[in-house]
Protein backbone atom coordinates (compact mmCIF):
# COMPACT_ATOMS: atom_id res chain seq x y z
CA UNK A 1 0.00 0.00 0.00
CA UNK A 2 1.36 3.41 -0.99
CA UNK A 3 1.92 6.00 1.72
CA UNK A 4 2.14 9.78 1.24
CA UNK A 5 4.81 11.62 3.23
CA UNK A 6 4.98 15.33 4.01
CA UNK A 7 8.48 16.81 3.66
CA UNK A 8 8.82 20.23 5.29
CA UNK A 9 11.40 22.93 5.98
CA UNK A 10 12.97 22.48 2.55
CA UNK A 11 15.41 24.95 1.08
CA UNK A 12 13.92 26.93 -1.79
CA UNK A 13 16.80 25.59 -3.92
CA UNK A 14 15.80 21.93 -3.40
CA UNK A 15 14.47 20.24 -6.54
CA UNK A 16 12.07 17.28 -6.95
CA UNK A 17 14.92 15.16 -8.29
CA UNK A 18 16.93 15.86 -5.11
CA UNK A 19 14.03 14.50 -3.03
CA UNK A 20 13.63 11.42 -5.25
CA UNK A 21 17.33 10.60 -5.00
CA UNK A 22 17.42 11.09 -1.25
CA UNK A 23 14.29 9.14 -0.38
CA UNK A 24 15.11 6.32 -2.82
CA UNK A 25 17.72 5.29 -0.24
CA UNK A 26 14.82 4.25 2.00
CA UNK A 27 12.75 2.43 -0.65
CA UNK A 28 10.59 2.86 -3.72
CA UNK A 29 9.58 6.43 -4.52
CA UNK A 30 6.34 6.42 -6.53
CA UNK A 31 6.13 10.21 -6.94
CA UNK A 32 7.61 13.43 -5.59
CA UNK A 33 5.66 16.69 -5.80
CA UNK A 34 7.41 19.89 -4.77
CA UNK A 35 4.73 22.49 -3.97
CA UNK A 36 5.22 25.76 -5.84
CA UNK A 37 3.63 29.20 -5.68
CA UNK A 38 1.13 29.62 -8.52
CA UNK A 39 2.09 33.15 -9.42
CA UNK A 40 5.90 32.98 -9.12
CA UNK A 41 6.64 29.30 -9.71
CA UNK A 42 8.99 29.36 -6.72
CA UNK A 43 9.11 26.54 -4.19
CA UNK A 44 7.01 27.00 -1.05
CA UNK A 45 9.48 24.95 1.01
CA UNK A 46 7.53 21.71 1.31
CA UNK A 47 6.70 18.64 -0.73
CA UNK A 48 4.66 15.45 -0.79
CA UNK A 49 6.38 12.17 -1.62
CA UNK A 50 4.53 8.90 -2.18
CA UNK A 51 6.47 5.85 -1.03
CA UNK A 52 5.75 2.37 -2.40
CA UNK A 53 4.90 0.71 0.93
CA UNK A 54 4.27 1.36 4.60
CA UNK A 55 7.68 -0.14 5.44
CA UNK A 56 9.42 2.23 2.98
CA UNK A 57 7.57 5.20 4.49
CA UNK A 58 8.53 4.24 8.05
CA UNK A 59 12.16 3.75 7.01
CA UNK A 60 12.22 7.12 5.20
CA UNK A 61 10.76 8.86 8.24
CA UNK A 62 13.32 7.28 10.57
CA UNK A 63 16.23 7.96 8.24
CA UNK A 64 15.44 11.51 7.17
CA UNK A 65 13.37 13.29 9.83
CA UNK A 66 15.86 15.88 11.10
CA UNK A 67 18.27 15.20 8.21
CA UNK A 68 20.29 18.15 6.91
CA UNK A 69 19.52 18.82 3.23
CA UNK A 70 20.82 21.99 1.56
CA UNK A 71 21.73 23.39 5.01
CA UNK A 72 18.16 22.93 6.33
CA UNK A 73 16.94 20.38 8.87
CA UNK A 74 14.05 18.76 7.03
CA UNK A 75 10.91 17.36 8.65
CA UNK A 76 9.54 14.06 7.37
CA UNK A 77 6.24 12.52 8.48
CA UNK A 78 3.09 10.88 7.25
CA UNK A 79 0.86 13.34 5.41
CA UNK A 80 -2.59 13.93 6.88
CA UNK A 81 -5.69 13.91 4.72
CA UNK A 82 -7.21 17.29 4.03
CA UNK A 83 -10.28 17.92 6.16
CA UNK A 84 -13.40 18.94 4.22
CA UNK A 85 -14.26 21.43 6.96
CA UNK A 86 -10.82 23.09 6.89
CA UNK A 87 -11.89 25.47 4.14
CA UNK A 88 -9.02 26.80 2.11
CA UNK A 89 -9.01 28.18 -1.36
CA UNK A 90 -8.97 31.68 -2.70
CA UNK A 91 -10.18 34.47 -0.44
CA UNK A 92 -11.48 32.18 2.32
CA UNK A 93 -10.29 34.00 5.42
CA UNK A 94 -12.75 32.66 7.94
CA UNK A 95 -11.98 28.98 7.26
CA UNK A 96 -15.62 27.96 6.96
CA UNK A 97 -15.58 27.30 3.24
CA UNK A 98 -18.34 29.86 2.65
CA UNK A 99 -18.08 33.02 0.61
CA UNK A 100 -19.38 35.35 3.32
CA UNK A 101 -17.65 38.71 3.50
CA UNK A 102 -15.14 39.10 6.28
CA UNK A 103 -16.17 41.73 8.82
CA UNK A 104 -13.67 43.68 10.86
CA UNK A 105 -14.27 45.38 14.15
CA UNK A 106 -13.67 49.08 14.38
CA UNK A 107 -10.24 49.53 15.90
CA UNK A 108 -10.79 53.15 16.75
CA UNK A 109 -8.82 56.11 15.54
CA UNK A 110 -9.67 58.67 12.92
CA UNK A 111 -11.56 57.48 9.88
CA UNK A 112 -9.99 58.51 6.62
CA UNK A 113 -12.29 57.68 3.75
C-alpha positions as CSV (number, residue, x, y, z in Angstrom):
1,X,0.0,0.0,0.0
2,X,1.4,3.4,-1.0
3,X,1.9,6.0,1.7
4,X,2.1,9.8,1.2
5,X,4.8,11.6,3.2
6,X,5.0,15.3,4.0
7,X,8.5,16.8,3.7
8,X,8.8,20.2,5.3
9,X,11.4,22.9,6.0
10,X,13.0,22.5,2.5
11,X,15.4,24.9,1.1
12,X,13.9,26.9,-1.8
13,X,16.8,25.6,-3.9
14,X,15.8,21.9,-3.4
15,X,14.5,20.2,-6.5
16,X,12.1,17.3,-7.0
17,X,14.9,15.2,-8.3
18,X,16.9,15.9,-5.1
19,X,14.0,14.5,-3.0
20,X,13.6,11.4,-5.3
21,X,17.3,10.6,-5.0
22,X,17.4,11.1,-1.2
23,X,14.3,9.1,-0.4
24,X,15.1,6.3,-2.8
25,X,17.7,5.3,-0.2
26,X,14.8,4.2,2.0
27,X,12.8,2.4,-0.6
28,X,10.6,2.9,-3.7
29,X,9.6,6.4,-4.5
30,X,6.3,6.4,-6.5
31,X,6.1,10.2,-6.9
32,X,7.6,13.4,-5.6
33,X,5.7,16.7,-5.8
34,X,7.4,19.9,-4.8
35,X,4.7,22.5,-4.0
36,X,5.2,25.8,-5.8
37,X,3.6,29.2,-5.7
38,X,1.1,29.6,-8.5
39,X,2.1,33.2,-9.4
40,X,5.9,33.0,-9.1
41,X,6.6,29.3,-9.7
42,X,9.0,29.4,-6.7
43,X,9.1,26.5,-4.2
44,X,7.0,27.0,-1.0
45,X,9.5,25.0,1.0
46,X,7.5,21.7,1.3
47,X,6.7,18.6,-0.7
48,X,4.7,15.5,-0.8
49,X,6.4,12.2,-1.6
50,X,4.5,8.9,-2.2
51,X,6.5,5.8,-1.0
52,X,5.7,2.4,-2.4
53,X,4.9,0.7,0.9
54,X,4.3,1.4,4.6
55,X,7.7,-0.1,5.4
56,X,9.4,2.2,3.0
57,X,7.6,5.2,4.5
58,X,8.5,4.2,8.0
59,X,12.2,3.7,7.0
60,X,12.2,7.1,5.2
61,X,10.8,8.9,8.2
62,X,13.3,7.3,10.6
63,X,16.2,8.0,8.2
64,X,15.4,11.5,7.2
65,X,13.4,13.3,9.8
66,X,15.9,15.9,11.1
67,X,18.3,15.2,8.2
68,X,20.3,18.2,6.9
69,X,19.5,18.8,3.2
70,X,20.8,22.0,1.6
71,X,21.7,23.4,5.0
72,X,18.2,22.9,6.3
73,X,16.9,20.4,8.9
74,X,14.0,18.8,7.0
75,X,10.9,17.4,8.7
76,X,9.5,14.1,7.4
77,X,6.2,12.5,8.5
78,X,3.1,10.9,7.2
79,X,0.9,13.3,5.4
80,X,-2.6,13.9,6.9
81,X,-5.7,13.9,4.7
82,X,-7.2,17.3,4.0
83,X,-10.3,17.9,6.2
84,X,-13.4,18.9,4.2
85,X,-14.3,21.4,7.0
86,X,-10.8,23.1,6.9
87,X,-11.9,25.5,4.1
88,X,-9.0,26.8,2.1
89,X,-9.0,28.2,-1.4
90,X,-9.0,31.7,-2.7
91,X,-10.2,34.5,-0.4
92,X,-11.5,32.2,2.3
93,X,-10.3,34.0,5.4
94,X,-12.7,32.7,7.9
95,X,-12.0,29.0,7.3
96,X,-15.6,28.0,7.0
97,X,-15.6,27.3,3.2
98,X,-18.3,29.9,2.7
99,X,-18.1,33.0,0.6
100,X,-19.4,35.4,3.3
101,X,-17.6,38.7,3.5
102,X,-15.1,39.1,6.3
103,X,-16.2,41.7,8.8
104,X,-13.7,43.7,10.9
105,X,-14.3,45.4,14.2
106,X,-13.7,49.1,14.4
107,X,-10.2,49.5,15.9
108,X,-10.8,53.2,16.8
109,X,-8.8,56.1,15.5
110,X,-9.7,58.7,12.9
111,X,-11.6,57.5,9.9
112,X,-10.0,58.5,6.6
113,X,-12.3,57.7,3.7
